[in-house]
């Protein structure tokens, strides 16, 4: 059985602890982000340190904001990996892979029907 404490000073103390942890997370995120994206995180940190508000709305909005920033950082990492890992493979072997897929699906016969199949495949 959990009993909620009604003391507002206890809630403010907990909110302050959470905000402190969020500020630590924001500092780590700032380090991971690109310089352009890190600027808004830096501004958020400065506002948090100046405001000294510790109510639940500030904590909630801070969590949502940092979650959004983390998702942007994740998208940047995924995009970087795609550009530097997969694009070179696609460029190097894409034609060969596509031909292999086509032959596996439609065969490798040289009859007149293949021209129709090939043009239909290319249109897709």
Rosetta blueprint (number, residue, H / E / L):
1 X L
2 X L
3 X L
4 X L
5 X L
6 X L
7 X L
8 X H
9 X H
10 X H
11 X H
12 X H
13 X H
14 X H
15 X H
16 X H
17 X H
18 X H
19 X H
20 X H
21 X H
22 X H
23 X H
24 X H
25 X H
26 X H
27 X H
28 X H
29 X H
30 X H
31 X H
32 X H
33 X L
34 X L
35 X H
36 X H
37 X H
38 X H
39 X H
40 X H
41 X H
42 X H
43 X H
44 X H
45 X H
46 X H
47 X H
48 X H
49 X H
50 X H
51 X H
52 X L
53 X L
54 X L
55 X L
56 X H
57 X H
58 X H
59 X H
60 X H
61 X H
62 X H
63 X H
64 X H
65 X H
66 X H
67 X H
68 X H
69 X H
70 X H
71 X H
72 X H
73 X H
74 X H
75 X H
76 X H
77 X H
78 X H
79 X H
80 X H
81 X H
82 X H
83 X H
84 X H
85 X H
86 X H
87 X H
88 X H
89 X H
90 X H
91 X H
92 X H
93 X H
94 X H
95 X H
96 X H
97 X H
98 X H
99 X H
100 X H
101 X H
102 X H
103 X H
104 X H
105 X H
106 X H
107 X L
108 X L
109 X L
110 X L
111 X L
112 X H
113 X H
114 X H
115 X H
116 X H
117 X H
118 X H
119 X H
120 X H
121 X H
122 X H
123 X H
124 X L
